[in-house]
């Protein structure tokens, strides 16, 4: 007889394997067997590369993200990082929100949180702040109330290659909807697949740890997002993922992609992208964007051009 009910066992597998893989198996990004948890430097905007250059090497070496998850115009914002790991994206966001902003990282892995917390004072001093504007809380991203994240308290949620590690992805999105302020957004990168993966692939420890086993089928993600109130997911960028032979042999012909989406919490947002001749103009004024604001993969707004 099984020691636990099916759903409980699934959740225990996801949490236990993530703790083991990211707490003990991986010691640095060099241990990865796919390109899922790496970000090509060419895709990173110059201002973010500059911010990364100020982060301690120990934190950078434990970065396992699959994309750029920090939108522009964060000055003074409250940013929540789901699955913050060793704090890489939090320490970038710490610079972008400024001394008046706040950054909160949530993770369940003690080893990763220990690294993140170790360098709070280092980065506070390096950035010239009078006091820390970042904190790291232990908790599950499926239940942010356990990490004391209040309703409608966050301007922007970021997450970098973490949603795939969760069995109950719908719970993560529901919690994101709960804690976001009206008009806020979840801006995140994750791994997607061109098909639904069979159970044995989802439960494989290597595939799960490398962010492959839990990859969502594209259409399932779109339906899931809509079901919790994010009716119009906006695809910002995507790219194919390279697999080493050890991993490729386990997944056959399945194809995987890293993609960045923005999910906006807006009661009046249309449920589908309608085109009835409307126009919008970017007036400039966002320092990080210059004369062009990238809304999505298909839409870049040029300054003063309808």
Sine and cosine of phi, psi and omega as CSV:
sin_phi,cos_phi,sin_psi,cos_psi,sin_omega,cos_omega
0.00,0.00,0.61,-0.79,0.02,-1.00
-0.91,0.41,0.53,-0.85,-0.02,-1.00
-0.98,0.22,-0.20,0.98,-0.02,-1.00
-0.41,-0.91,0.30,-0.95,0.00,-1.00
-0.93,0.38,0.40,-0.92,-0.12,-0.99
-0.79,0.61,-0.83,0.56,-0.06,-1.00
-0.89,0.46,-0.62,0.79,0.01,-1.00
-0.91,0.40,-0.65,0.76,0.02,-1.00
-0.90,0.44,-0.65,0.76,0.02,-1.00
-0.86,0.51,-0.72,0.69,-0.03,-1.00
-0.91,0.41,-0.63,0.77,0.02,-1.00
-0.91,0.41,-0.61,0.79,0.04,-1.00
-0.88,0.48,-0.77,0.64,-0.05,-1.00
-0.87,0.50,-0.74,0.67,-0.02,-1.00
-0.93,0.38,-0.71,0.70,-0.05,-1.00
-0.91,0.41,-0.68,0.73,-0.03,-1.00
-0.93,0.37,-0.60,0.80,0.03,-1.00
-0.91,0.42,-0.68,0.73,0.04,-1.00
-0.88,0.48,-0.70,0.71,-0.03,-1.00
-0.91,0.41,-0.73,0.68,-0.11,-0.99
-0.94,0.34,-0.71,0.70,-0.07,-1.00
-1.00,0.00,-0.26,0.97,0.03,-1.00
-0.99,-0.10,-0.47,0.88,-0.12,-0.99
-0.78,-0.63,-0.70,0.72,-0.07,-1.00
-0.94,0.35,-0.79,0.61,-0.01,-1.00
-0.99,0.10,0.83,-0.56,0.09,-1.00
-0.96,-0.29,-0.35,0.94,0.08,-1.00
-0.31,-0.95,0.13,-0.99,0.00,-1.00
-0.89,0.45,-0.34,0.94,0.00,-1.00
-0.92,0.39,-0.30,0.95,-0.02,-1.00
-0.99,0.10,-0.12,0.99,-0.05,-1.00
-0.95,0.32,0.50,-0.87,-0.03,-1.00
-0.92,-0.39,0.10,0.99,0.10,-1.00
-0.64,-0.77,0.12,-0.99,0.09,-1.00
-1.00,-0.05,0.17,0.99,0.00,-1.00
-0.82,0.57,-0.77,0.63,-0.15,-0.99
-0.99,-0.16,0.64,0.77,0.12,-0.99
-0.70,-0.72,0.47,-0.88,-0.01,-1.00
-0.83,-0.56,0.85,-0.53,0.00,-1.00
-0.89,0.46,0.76,-0.65,-0.07,-1.00
-0.88,0.47,-0.47,0.88,-0.02,-1.00
-0.91,0.41,-0.40,0.92,-0.03,-1.00
-1.00,0.04,-0.07,1.00,-0.07,-1.00
-1.00,-0.08,0.83,-0.56,0.02,-1.00
-0.85,0.52,0.46,-0.89,-0.09,-1.00
-0.85,0.53,-0.64,0.77,-0.06,-1.00
-0.93,0.37,-0.49,0.87,0.06,-1.00
-0.98,0.22,-0.62,0.79,0.09,-1.00
-0.86,0.51,-0.62,0.78,0.04,-1.00
-0.89,0.45,-0.67,0.74,0.01,-1.00
-0.92,0.39,-0.63,0.77,0.03,-1.00
-0.88,0.47,-0.57,0.82,0.00,-1.00
-0.89,0.46,-0.27,0.96,0.00,-1.00
-0.99,-0.13,0.03,1.00,-0.06,-1.00
-1.00,-0.01,0.60,-0.80,-0.03,-1.00
-0.87,0.50,0.61,-0.79,-0.06,-1.00
-0.85,0.52,-0.58,0.81,0.00,-1.00
-0.89,0.46,-0.58,0.81,0.03,-1.00
-0.96,0.29,-0.70,0.72,-0.01,-1.00
-0.88,0.48,-0.63,0.77,-0.05,-1.00
-0.92,0.38,-0.31,0.95,0.00,-1.00
-0.96,-0.29,0.45,0.89,0.02,-1.00
-1.00,0.02,0.83,-0.56,-0.04,-1.00
-0.82,-0.57,0.56,0.83,-0.04,-1.00
-0.99,0.13,0.33,-0.94,-0.05,-1.00
-0.90,-0.44,0.18,0.98,-0.01,-1.00
-0.07,-1.00,0.02,-1.00,0.07,-1.00
-1.00,-0.03,0.87,-0.50,-0.15,-0.99
-0.90,-0.44,0.32,0.95,-0.04,-1.00
-0.90,-0.45,0.94,-0.33,0.02,-1.00
-0.96,0.29,0.24,-0.97,0.04,-1.00
-0.97,0.26,0.15,-0.99,0.13,-0.99
0.91,0.41,0.80,0.59,-0.03,-1.00
-0.98,-0.22,0.00,1.00,-0.08,-1.00
-0.83,0.56,0.83,-0.55,0.02,-1.00
0.99,0.15,0.02,1.00,-0.08,-1.00
-0.99,0.13,0.34,-0.94,0.20,-0.98
-0.99,-0.17,0.89,-0.46,-0.08,-1.00
-0.91,-0.42,0.73,-0.69,0.04,-1.00
-0.91,-0.42,0.81,-0.58,0.01,-1.00
-0.96,-0.27,0.90,-0.43,0.00,-1.00
-1.00,0.05,0.87,-0.50,-0.07,-1.00
0.95,0.30,0.83,0.55,-0.18,-0.98
-0.95,0.31,-0.28,0.96,0.00,-1.00
0.86,0.52,-0.73,-0.69,-0.05,-1.00
-0.99,0.15,0.05,1.00,0.16,-0.99
0.99,-0.16,0.15,0.99,-0.07,-1.00
-0.80,0.61,-0.84,0.54,-0.05,-1.00
-0.94,0.35,-0.50,0.87,0.06,-1.00
-0.90,0.43,-0.64,0.77,-0.02,-1.00
-0.96,0.27,-0.43,0.90,0.17,-0.99
-0.94,0.34,-0.75,0.66,-0.01,-1.00
-0.88,0.48,-0.57,0.82,0.02,-1.00
-0.81,0.59,-0.62,0.79,0.02,-1.00
-0.97,0.25,-0.60,0.80,-0.10,-0.99
-0.97,0.24,-0.50,0.87,-0.01,-1.00
-0.99,0.14,-0.31,0.95,0.00,-1.00
0.98,0.22,0.07,-1.00,-0.06,-1.00
-0.90,0.44,-0.40,0.92,-0.02,-1.00
-1.00,0.03,-0.15,0.99,0.02,-1.00
-1.00,-0.03,-0.01,-1.00,-0.01,-1.00
-0.62,-0.79,0.63,-0.78,0.04,-1.00
-0.80,-0.60,0.75,-0.66,0.03,-1.00
-0.83,-0.56,0.82,-0.58,0.08,-1.00
-0.95,-0.30,0.70,-0.72,0.03,-1.00
-0.85,-0.53,0.76,-0.65,0.04,-1.00
-0.46,-0.89,0.36,-0.93,-0.02,-1.00
-0.96,-0.29,-0.04,1.00,-0.12,-0.99
-0.98,-0.18,0.90,-0.43,-0.09,-1.00
-0.86,0.50,-0.67,0.74,-0.05,-1.00
-0.89,0.46,-0.65,0.76,0.01,-1.00
-0.93,0.36,-0.69,0.72,0.00,-1.00
-0.90,0.45,-0.56,0.83,0.02,-1.00
-0.88,0.47,-0.66,0.75,0.04,-1.00
-0.92,0.40,-0.72,0.70,-0.02,-1.00
-0.85,0.52,-0.74,0.67,-0.05,-1.00
-0.94,0.35,-0.49,0.87,-0.04,-1.00
-0.85,0.52,-0.51,0.86,-0.15,-0.99
-0.94,-0.33,0.30,0.95,0.04,-1.00
-0.88,0.48,-0.78,0.62,-0.04,-1.00
-0.91,0.42,-0.61,0.79,0.03,-1.00
-0.84,0.54,-0.75,0.66,-0.06,-1.00
-0.96,0.26,-0.56,0.83,0.07,-1.00
-0.85,0.52,-0.69,0.73,0.03,-1.00
-0.93,0.35,-0.69,0.72,-0.04,-1.00
-0.89,0.47,-0.54,0.84,-0.03,-1.00
-1.00,0.00,-0.06,1.00,0.06,-1.00
0.97,0.25,0.47,0.88,-0.01,-1.00
-1.00,-0.04,0.56,-0.83,0.01,-1.00
-0.95,0.33,-0.44,0.90,0.01,-1.00
-0.46,-0.89,0.35,-0.94,-0.04,-1.00
-0.90,0.43,0.63,-0.78,0.13,-0.99
-0.89,-0.45,0.40,0.92,0.02,-1.00
-0.71,-0.70,0.57,-0.82,0.13,-0.99
-0.58,-0.82,0.45,-0.89,-0.04,-1.00
-0.86,-0.51,0.82,-0.58,-0.05,-1.00
-0.88,-0.48,0.64,-0.77,0.07,-1.00
-0.99,0.11,0.73,-0.68,0.01,-1.00
0.10,-1.00,0.08,-1.00,0.03,-1.00
-0.98,-0.20,0.71,-0.71,-0.04,-1.00
-0.96,0.27,-0.19,0.98,0.13,-0.99
-0.98,0.19,-0.22,0.98,-0.03,-1.00
-0.59,-0.81,0.98,0.18,-0.08,-1.00
-0.95,0.30,-0.27,0.96,0.09,-1.00
-0.90,0.44,-0.50,0.87,0.05,-1.00
-0.91,0.40,-0.40,0.92,0.07,-1.00
-0.99,-0.15,0.21,0.98,0.07,-1.00
0.88,0.48,0.69,0.73,0.11,-0.99
-0.99,-0.11,0.90,-0.43,-0.13,-0.99
-0.98,0.17,0.30,-0.95,0.08,-1.00
-0.85,0.53,0.66,-0.75,0.13,-0.99
0.73,0.69,0.74,0.67,-0.05,-1.00
-0.91,-0.40,-0.05,1.00,-0.15,-0.99
-0.84,-0.54,0.68,-0.73,0.05,-1.00
-0.99,0.13,-0.71,0.71,-0.06,-1.00
-0.67,-0.74,0.74,-0.67,0.15,-0.99
-0.96,-0.27,0.73,-0.69,0.12,-0.99
-0.85,-0.52,0.41,-0.91,0.04,-1.00
-0.33,-0.94,0.65,-0.76,-0.15,-0.99
-0.77,-0.64,0.99,-0.13,0.08,-1.00
0.88,0.47,0.72,0.69,-0.05,-1.00
-0.84,-0.54,-0.57,0.82,-0.05,-1.00
-0.82,0.57,-0.60,0.80,-0.01,-1.00
-0.89,0.46,-0.40,0.92,-0.02,-1.00
-0.98,0.20,-0.16,0.99,-0.05,-1.00
-0.99,-0.15,0.68,-0.73,0.09,-1.00
-0.96,0.28,-0.62,0.78,-0.08,-1.00
-0.97,-0.23,0.95,0.31,-0.07,-1.00
-0.90,0.43,-0.52,0.85,0.02,-1.00
-0.89,0.45,-0.58,0.82,0.03,-1.00
-0.91,0.42,-0.62,0.79,0.03,-1.00
-0.88,0.47,-0.71,0.70,-0.01,-1.00
-0.93,0.38,-0.60,0.80,0.05,-1.00
-0.90,0.43,-0.65,0.76,0.04,-1.00
-0.92,0.40,-0.61,0.79,0.06,-1.00
-0.87,0.49,-0.70,0.72,0.03,-1.00
-0.88,0.47,-0.62,0.78,-0.03,-1.00
-0.91,0.41,-0.71,0.71,-0.16,-0.99
-1.00,0.05,-0.28,0.96,0.02,-1.00
-0.96,0.30,0.60,-0.80,0.18,-0.98
-0.96,0.28,0.38,-0.93,0.10,-0.99
-0.86,0.51,0.75,-0.66,-0.06,-1.00
1.00,0.02,-0.12,0.99,0.04,-1.00
-0.98,0.21,0.14,-0.99,-0.02,-1.00
-0.62,-0.79,0.45,-0.89,0.19,-0.98
-0.98,-0.21,0.88,-0.47,-0.08,-1.00
-0.88,-0.47,0.95,-0.31,-0.20,-0.98
-0.52,-0.86,0.44,-0.90,0.09,-1.00
-0.93,-0.37,0.59,-0.81,0.05,-1.00
-0.37,-0.93,-0.06,-1.00,-0.09,-1.00
-0.95,-0.32,0.71,-0.71,-0.03,-1.00
-0.77,-0.64,0.36,-0.93,-0.06,-1.00
-0.80,-0.60,0.39,-0.92,0.00,-1.00
-1.00,0.10,0.12,0.99,0.01,-1.00
-0.33,-0.94,0.21,-0.98,0.12,-0.99
-0.99,0.16,0.76,-0.65,-0.03,-1.00
-1.00,0.09,0.59,-0.81,0.04,-1.00
-0.93,0.36,0.31,-0.95,-0.09,-1.00
-0.83,0.55,-0.66,0.75,-0.07,-1.00
-0.91,0.41,-0.49,0.87,0.08,-1.00
-0.96,0.26,-0.63,0.78,0.00,-1.00
-0.89,0.45,-0.51,0.86,-0.06,-1.00
-1.00,-0.09,0.01,1.00,0.02,-1.00
-0.95,0.30,0.80,-0.60,-0.11,-0.99
-0.90,0.44,-0.66,0.75,0.00,-1.00
-0.92,0.39,-0.74,0.67,-0.03,-1.00
-0.89,0.45,-0.64,0.77,0.02,-1.00
-0.91,0.42,-0.73,0.69,-0.03,-1.00
-0.90,0.44,-0.52,0.85,0.01,-1.00
-1.00,0.04,0.20,0.98,0.09,-1.00
0.95,0.32,0.34,0.94,0.02,-1.00
-0.99,-0.17,-0.72,0.70,-0.09,-1.00
-0.86,0.50,-0.55,0.84,-0.03,-1.00
-0.99,-0.15,0.20,0.98,-0.02,-1.00
-0.89,0.46,0.71,-0.70,0.01,-1.00
-0.99,0.14,0.61,-0.79,0.22,-0.98
-0.91,0.41,0.72,-0.69,-0.08,-1.00
-0.71,0.70,-0.80,0.60,-0.11,-0.99
-0.93,0.37,-0.54,0.84,0.06,-1.00
-0.89,0.46,-0.63,0.77,0.04,-1.00
-0.89,0.46,-0.71,0.70,-0.03,-1.00
-0.88,0.48,-0.67,0.74,0.04,-1.00
-0.92,0.40,-0.65,0.76,-0.01,-1.00
-0.90,0.44,-0.71,0.71,0.01,-1.00
-0.87,0.49,-0.70,0.72,0.00,-1.00
-0.90,0.44,-0.57,0.82,-0.07,-1.00
-0.92,0.40,-0.39,0.92,0.00,-1.00
-0.98,-0.21,0.00,1.00,0.07,-1.00
0.91,-0.41,-0.09,1.00,0.09,-1.00
-1.00,0.00,0.99,0.11,-0.24,-0.97
-0.98,0.20,-0.39,0.92,-0.05,-1.00
-0.77,-0.64,0.97,0.23,0.05,-1.00
-0.86,0.51,0.71,-0.70,-0.04,-1.00
-0.95,-0.33,0.90,-0.44,0.02,-1.00
-0.99,0.17,0.88,-0.47,-0.03,-1.00
-1.00,0.01,-0.68,0.73,0.00,-1.00
-0.31,-0.95,0.35,-0.94,0.09,-1.00
-0.42,-0.91,0.40,-0.92,0.02,-1.00
-0.39,-0.92,0.48,-0.88,0.01,-1.00
-0.95,0.32,0.52,-0.86,-0.01,-1.00
-0.98,-0.22,0.71,-0.70,0.04,-1.00
-1.00,-0.03,0.70,-0.72,-0.02,-1.00
-0.90,-0.43,0.69,-0.73,0.15,-0.99
-0.94,0.33,0.34,-0.94,-0.12,-0.99
-0.84,0.54,-0.59,0.81,0.00,-1.00
-0.87,0.49,-0.65,0.76,0.01,-1.00
-0.98,0.19,-0.67,0.74,-0.01,-1.00
-0.85,0.53,-0.60,0.80,-0.02,-1.00
-0.91,0.41,-0.36,0.93,-0.05,-1.00
-1.00,-0.02,-0.32,0.95,-0.12,-0.99
-0.92,-0.40,-0.06,1.00,0.06,-1.00
0.90,0.45,-0.75,-0.66,-0.08,-1.00
-1.00,0.03,0.01,1.00,-0.02,-1.00
-0.87,0.50,0.66,-0.75,0.01,-1.00
-0.92,-0.38,0.63,-0.78,-0.09,-1.00
-0.82,-0.57,0.50,-0.86,-0.08,-1.00
-0.66,-0.75,0.59,-0.81,0.20,-0.98
-1.00,-0.08,0.75,-0.66,-0.04,-1.00
-0.64,-0.77,0.59,-0.81,0.09,-1.00
-0.95,-0.33,0.80,-0.59,0.03,-1.00
-0.87,-0.50,0.41,-0.91,0.24,-0.97
-0.86,-0.51,0.78,-0.63,0.04,-1.00
-0.91,-0.41,0.87,-0.49,-0.11,-0.99
-0.96,-0.27,0.75,-0.66,0.06,-1.00
-1.00,0.01,0.98,-0.21,-0.02,-1.00
-0.52,-0.85,0.89,-0.46,-0.07,-1.00
-0.87,0.49,-0.54,0.84,-0.09,-1.00
-0.99,-0.11,0.10,0.99,0.00,-1.00
-0.93,0.36,0.73,-0.68,-0.01,-1.00
-0.90,0.43,0.50,-0.87,-0.06,-1.00
-0.98,0.22,-0.18,0.98,0.08,-1.00
-0.51,-0.86,0.35,-0.94,-0.04,-1.00
-0.97,0.23,0.98,-0.21,-0.01,-1.00
-1.00,-0.06,0.58,-0.81,0.05,-1.00
-0.81,-0.59,0.97,-0.23,0.02,-1.00
-0.82,-0.58,0.58,0.82,0.09,-1.00
1.00,0.04,0.11,0.99,-0.02,-1.00
-0.95,0.31,0.44,-0.90,0.05,-1.00
-0.75,-0.66,0.37,-0.93,0.05,-1.00
-0.60,-0.80,0.55,-0.83,0.01,-1.00
-0.83,-0.56,0.62,-0.78,0.12,-0.99
-1.00,-0.04,0.85,-0.52,-0.08,-1.00
-1.00,0.03,-0.01,1.00,-0.07,-1.00
0.99,0.12,-0.14,-0.99,0.06,-1.00
0.98,-0.18,-0.15,0.99,0.09,-1.00
-1.00,-0.10,0.95,-0.30,-0.14,-0.99
-0.81,0.58,-0.63,0.78,-0.07,-1.00
-0.95,0.31,-0.29,0.96,-0.13,-0.99
-0.98,-0.20,-0.34,0.94,-0.05,-1.00
0.89,0.45,-0.81,-0.59,-0.06,-1.00
-0.99,-0.11,0.16,0.99,-0.02,-1.00
-0.57,-0.82,0.79,-0.61,0.03,-1.00
-0.94,-0.34,0.86,-0.51,0.00,-1.00
-1.00,0.02,0.96,-0.29,0.06,-1.00
-0.99,0.13,-0.68,0.74,-0.06,-1.00
-0.44,-0.90,0.04,-1.00,0.05,-1.00
-0.87,0.50,-0.52,0.85,-0.07,-1.00
-0.99,-0.15,-0.13,0.99,-0.14,-0.99
-0.67,-0.74,0.94,-0.33,0.14,-0.99
-0.90,-0.44,0.84,-0.54,-0.05,-1.00
-1.00,-0.05,0.87,-0.49,0.06,-1.00
-1.00,0.06,0.61,-0.79,-0.03,-1.00
-0.84,0.54,0.77,-0.64,0.07,-1.00
0.89,0.45,0.31,0.95,0.06,-1.00
-0.92,-0.40,0.91,-0.42,-0.03,-1.00
-0.87,0.48,0.00,0.00,0.00,0.00
